[in-house]
Amino acid sequence: MHSKSIAILMTSMALAACGGNDDNSNTSPLGTAPKVIMDSDFNTMGDDGQLFAMTTQLMAQGKVNLLGLTVVTGNDWLLQEQADALKAVERMGVQNTVGVYAGANYPLQYDVPSIRAQQAANPNGYFGAWMRAEPTQASQLTAPPDGFATSTKLQAENASDFMIDTIKKYPNQVTILEVGPPTNLALALKKAPEIAPLIKQIVYMGGAMAVPGNANAVGELNWWFDPLAVRTVLQTTIPQTVIPLDVTDTVPLTESVYNQIANNPNKQTAVTKAYAIANANAFSTNTDIFDTLTIAYFTDPTYATQTKSAYLDIDTSNGETQGQVKVYQTPTTGASPQKIAYVTQFDNNRFFNLYVDLLTRPVPVTLP
């Protein structure tokens, strides 16, 4: 799709909307709660959708202040993701508080013939949006199980500009939960490099340090999808923590956990119903828990029972090594200027208690 065409389509969808979190006085629970932006390759109730539901439940408890939901192509194409995200804010009842901001529709750098070759060489790989035809109009989108959003519209501001403005508004207070390809964040840093020292921290779900990839043989989808964006962010001095496949491979979704969420007759909500549909039989196909680990770690880093740290770089070349993370124990040209922590073991039992609790709470939420 040509950039001009998508700009016209995005403009038509981006009528001024309610949303945008301005409840940040020092006297309100949300005002004093830790501030986050969720940057996501959004889906209805896969890992990104689950993370959003959990985060908004934590907002209701006054434990997190979600300033905005920025969307980037990754799991799916941008138009589909933003439709899922707009429904999500309505489903959770936060459409007047949490704005949805559309971001990058393509990676900073990509080579379609190389991507197709990698798909052919890795028939069991997960390549996200590249596995589907790109939608160019609303009629080609798939509705969430409970239908499209009925009134909520995209915010007019672009995702990277929203990041820049919000980080400048709250210097040293904003954490980025980076659970998609970090294209939006890389664009923000390119436009306004002065925001780098103003970002409190980044918590990623991405990368594979010492385990096989889930896209090609060596690359994890989020970091494989736009390795140049990853490298752009890694090379800053922003405090960063990574939750890679190394740990998500050890946190499987079991049938017991699935049933506690999907099949508890006393806790049926729009979230549990969508979860049941999106994750039916996922436990029988070795599905692991991904993005939702970031919010547990953010609220309490002791959920991580083992971490390592290293100077990190990533292969940005086209081909079978695309997305491969390079891990160094000594400073290395091209790698991150400081060691970056990455999680290798999680407190699974404690995490799943949180996971089940937050995904089965009443919906919509009531914010403080």
URSUL-V380085 format. One record per helix or strand. SS is the DSSP state (2 for helix, 1 for strand). FROM is the first residue (numbers start at 0). TO is the last residue. If there is no record, write none. Layout:
[[SS & FROM & TO] [SS & FROM & TO]]
This chain:
[[2 & 2 & 12] [2 & 28 & 31] [1 & 33 & 39] [2 & 46 & 59] [1 & 63 & 70] [2 & 77 & 91] [1 & 98 & 101] [2 & 111 & 120] [2 & 127 & 130] [2 & 137 & 139] [2 & 158 & 168] [1 & 173 & 177] [2 & 182 & 190] [2 & 192 & 197] [1 & 200 & 204] [2 & 220 & 224] [2 & 226 & 233] [1 & 239 & 242] [2 & 244 & 247] [1 & 251 & 251] [2 & 254 & 261] [2 & 269 & 277] [2 & 281 & 284] [1 & 287 & 287] [2 & 291 & 298] [2 & 300 & 302] [1 & 303 & 313] [1 & 324 & 327] [1 & 339 & 345] [2 & 347 & 358]]
